[in-house]
Amino acid sequence: MIRLLRQARRGLAALFSPARADADMDDEVRHFVERRSNELVRDGMSIEGARRQATLEVGSVTATREEVRSSGWEYSVDILLNDVRYAVRRLRHDPLFTVVASVTLALGIGASTAIFSAVNPILFRALPYPGAERIVTVSDRSPSGASAEPTYGTFEELATRSRSFESLSASDLWRPSLTGTEEAERLQGLRVSASYFGTLGVLPASGRTFDGAEDVPGARRVAVLSARLVSRRFGDGAPMVGASIMLNGEPYVVVGVMPRGFVDVMSPATDIWAPLQAQPRASPNTREWGHHYRIVGRLQRGVDVDAARRELASIAGQVLPEFPRVPWAALANGLLVRGLQEDVTAGVRPALMAIVAAAAVLLLIACINVANLLLARNRRRRAEFALRAALGADGRRLVRQVLTESTILAMLGGVLAVAVAHAGVGALVALSPPGLPRADLIRVDGAAFGFALIVTTVAGLAIGLIPALSASRSDMRGGMRDASRSVAGGHNAARGVLVISEVALSLVLLVGAGLLLRSLDHLFAVSPGIQAERVLTMQVVDAANGSRTSEERLSFYDQALSAVRNVPGVESAALTSQLPLSGDLDAYGYTFAAFPERQPGEDGAAMRYSVTPGYFDAMGIRLLRGRLIDESDRADAPPSFLISESLARQMFGEADPVGQRVRFGPDTDGSRPWGTVIGVVGDVKQQSLAATNAAAFYVTSAQWRWVDPVQSLVVRTTGDASVMTNAVRRAVWSVDRDKPIARVATMEQLISRTASEQRFASVIYGTFACVALLLAAVGLYGVVAGSVAERTREFGIRSALGATRRGIVAGILGNGLSFTAIGVAIGLVGAFATSRLLETLLFGISRADPLTYVGVIALLVVVAAVACWAPANRAAAVDPAETLRAQ
Amino acid sequence: MDEPSTDVISGTLDMLILKTLSLAPLHGFGIGRRVEQMSRGVFKVNAGSLLVALQRLERAGLLDAEWRETDNGRRGRFYSLTRSGRKQLAAETSEWDRKAAAINRLLRAES
C-alpha cells in the first residue's frame, strides 16, 4: 500500500515537474563522474583524460536519464500526453482538415445516436411491467397470415381451455363522454376483464382494480382512472376513490386510480378503464362475436411462447361441442401468439429497422471518409514519419501516434455529435408517425450517451487503423526518398478501395431514398376520392347514451348543423358517421335482391356512411349515376341507398345498379323491407391511400337503424379551413355546451397523416442519402486531387512532350470515374439486397424499380464527374517550364 | 587486481545494492566502489545500470534517498535501506542461497 502511494507520488512528481527530476539525475551523474575522475587522477591520469574516461564509463547522461525515466509508470502517461499534445498541435496546424473530419464524424455519430435514441426505447427497452417477457397477445390469424382482432367468443373458449396462462384477459376500446364538469370531453378508454391489471402485473396507486363480481352483465358501474386524467380534470391528488363521475350520462363509481407513470402500451392514450361485462355464451349476432377485442395473457412460469403457440394451435384445430364457433371466428387459420413488445411494435418495426440500417451505413461512410482524409494527410507526412523513424521512433510508437490523432478527431466529432443528436431527436419526434408506440420515451438519455461514447471510441480506432498500418509498414528510407519523387507509385490502392466502398454505400442509401420518395409520389398521386382542400373536420359527440331517443339526438345534430352553416366563411357543412382517412372503420355485410342465393358477408363488407344530405357537396364526392340522397329521404320514406363505384362494379359489372333492391348490415336478417339503390358515387379511400377496398354505401342518418352518438362534422370553408376551428366549435356549443368535440383536423392533415410512416422513412433516408452523396463526392475529390498533386511533375513532362490539355483532363476524369463505376457496380448489388428491408414501405413500385436505379446512378456519376473536374483542370493547367524548374 | 573483472551476474545487481546499503548509507559512486571491493574486484558495476537500478529501487520503496555532505565536503545523494528494503534483502538472500546450493550440488555431482 505504502509502496503504491510512493509510486504514485513519485510518478506524479516526475509528471508535473520533469525538470526537477531531470536535475536530480544530472546532479547524481555529475557527482559520479567527479568522483570517478578524481580516482583516475589519483591513479596518475591527466585531468582531461580522467574526465573523458569517467564520462565514458557512466555512458550518455541522456540515455541513462531516458532509461531511468522509462522505468516508471508515469512514462507511458507521459508518452500519451506527448502524443496528445503533438496530435493537437498537428490538428491545429491544419484547421480545414480538422473541421471537415470532425464535422463528418459528428454527422455520422450524431445521426446514429439520434436513431439509437429513437429505436432503443421502442424496440429494445423492456416494457414497464414486471416480468414483461411473459406477457403475450393472442389474435386471430387471417387467411393471409396477418393478425386480426379476436372475438370475445374466442377469448371465452381460450380462457377455459388453455393451460399456458397464469392469467388471460380481454379488452375492448371504449370512448365514453365525461360530462357534468365544465367542459364535456370524449375520453379514450378500455373495457377490460377483471384480471386485466393482474395480467399486466400493475397495481393501482390508490383504491383497487376490478373484482370478478363487477365483470358480469348488469353489475354496478365502476371505473379506474389514470393519474393523468385525474390531474387534468379534477386537480392533482384529488381524492377520487369512491367519487361518482358521469360517463355517457350514467353515474360510475371510481374504485381506483393508476400510478402516475403507468402507461397501457396497447393503447397509450387510455385514461379510463371499466369492466368488460361481456355476455357469456352470447348468441352469434351479438357484439361479443365481433372482431374488435384484444386478448393479452401472462404465461405460466416455465411456459415459453413457443409452447403456448403449440397449445393454442391444437385448441384452434379442435372444435368442442360445448364451445360452438361462428363462421367468421372459426379459427380456421389458427391463432397468432406474439410477445407484447413484438405486437406493440410490429407495425413500425420494418420502418425502424430500415432506418437503423440507413444510420449504420451513414456512419460507415463518415468513418471511411475520415480514414481516407487521414490517409491522404499521412501521405503528405511521409517525410516526417521517415524522419521520426530515423531518429529512433519504432513502428509501434508511430502507430500509437496516428491512433491518438484519429481518436482525438473522433472525440471532437463525438462532442459535436451530441448537438447533432439532440437536434436529430427533436426532428425525429416532430416527424414521427402518430402511431409510433412509446414515442414519449425518445430522448438523448444515458443509454444514448453511452452508445455515442462507444461509437466514438470504436470509430476513432477504426478510422486510424488503416492509416496507422500503412504508416508503420511504409518503407522509411523509401519515404524520405519519396518525398521528392515525381511519379506516384501504387500507394493509392488503399485510398482507392476506400473511395469505392464509399461510392457503393452511398448508392445503397440513394437507392433507398429514391424508392421511398417515388413511393410517396405514387401514394399522393392516388386520388382519395374527395376534394380535401378547405375542409375542416371534427367529431361531435352526443353524450348521454342511454337516456336519449333517436328523435332527440337527430334534432340536436340538426340544430348544430344549422348553427355551423350560419358561421361566416362556411360554404357547406354536413355530418357523417365515419370520416375517410381518420382511422374510423365501420363495415357491414349486405344482400342484393338480385342475388338471393348469396349469404350476407359472402361478398365482403361495405363501409357504412350515415350522412346528412349535404355530405357529397361538402366533401366533393362525385355522383356517377342516379341521384344523391336529399331532404326527402326522411325516416318515414322508403329507405334509399347510394353505393360506391367499386361495390356497383363488383356486384353488377358495367350494368346500371340504380333501382336494385338491397339490405345492409342488421337488415339482412329480413326484419325490415328492402331498400333501393338510388345512385352510384365515386370511390373514397377510407383506411389509407394505399388501401384497395372501397366498397361502401351511404344512407341518411334518419333512415339507418340507429342514430350514431358520435358523428363527424365536415365543413367546407371559403378560406383557410384551419383558422375556422374555434368559430365552428362555438357554433356547436351554442346549441349545447355539454357536447364533447374531439379529433379536430383538416382533411388535408388527415391525408398526409396516412402516409406519415412512409414520409418518416423517406425524410430520414433522403437526408442520410444527401449527406452520403456529399461525403462520397468529398472523398472522391480528395483522392483525385491528391493524386494530381503528387503527379504534378509528370503532368508537366507530359504536356512538354505534347500531351493535350484534353488528354490530361480525360485521363484524370477516367481515373475518377472508374472508381465510381466499380463502386456503383458493387453498390447495385448491395442496394438491391438491402431494399428488401424497405419492401413493406413501398407503394406502387417494386424494389427493383428501374427508373429509381437509373436515376440514382446518373446522379451519382454526375456528382462524381463534378468532383473530379476541378483537380483534372488543375492538372491540365500545369505549366511544364515551371514544374521542371521547380525540381 | 589480478583477476579479470566481469559484469555483475544478471539479476543480482539489486541484491548486491541492498546488501551494500544494509551496512551503511552510501551514495551511488560509493555503492559501486563497495561492490567492487567486497567482491575483491571480480564484479565491476556499470555506472549507468547502477544509477537506473537505484532509481528503480527507490521508486519501489526499498530505498530512501537524501542529499547530504559527503566525506570530501561535496553534496552527494545518499541511499539507505527502508524496512521493506531489508525484508526484500532477506528474501533475496535466502533465495540466492537456495539456488547457489542447488548449483553447487549439480556441479559437484559425480557423474
Contacts between the chains, C-beta under 8 A, distances in Angstrom:
chain1	res1	chain2	res2	distance
A	2	B	61	6.4
A	2	B	84	7.8
A	3	B	60	6.5
A	3	B	61	4.1
A	3	B	84	6.9
A	6	B	59	7.3
A	6	B	61	4.7
A	7	B	59	6.1
A	7	B	60	7.6
A	7	B	61	7.5
A	10	B	58	7.8
A	10	B	59	5.5
A	11	B	59	8.0
A	24	B	77	7.4
A	25	B	51	7.6
A	25	B	55	7.8
A	27	B	75	7.5
A	27	B	77	7.2
A	28	B	28	5.9
A	28	B	51	6.3
A	28	B	77	5.1
A	29	B	51	6.8
A	31	B	27	6.8
A	31	B	28	7.2
A	31	B	29	6.6
A	31	B	74	7.0
A	31	B	75	7.4
A	31	B	76	5.3
A	31	B	77	7.0
A	32	B	28	5.8
A	32	B	29	5.0
A	32	B	47	5.9
A	32	B	51	7.1
A	34	B	74	7.2
A	35	B	29	4.2
A	36	B	29	6.7
A	36	B	47	7.4
A	57	B	46	7.8
A	57	B	47	5.3
A	58	B	47	4.2
A	58	B	48	6.1
A	58	B	51	7.7
A	59	B	46	7.7
A	59	B	47	6.8
A	59	B	48	4.0
A	63	B	48	7.1
A	64	B	48	4.8
A	64	B	51	5.7
A	64	B	52	6.5
A	67	B	48	7.2
A	67	B	52	5.0
A	68	B	51	6.7
A	68	B	52	5.2
A	68	B	55	4.4
A	68	B	56	7.8
A	71	B	52	6.7
A	71	B	55	6.6
A	71	B	56	5.1
A	71	B	59	7.1
A	72	B	59	5.8
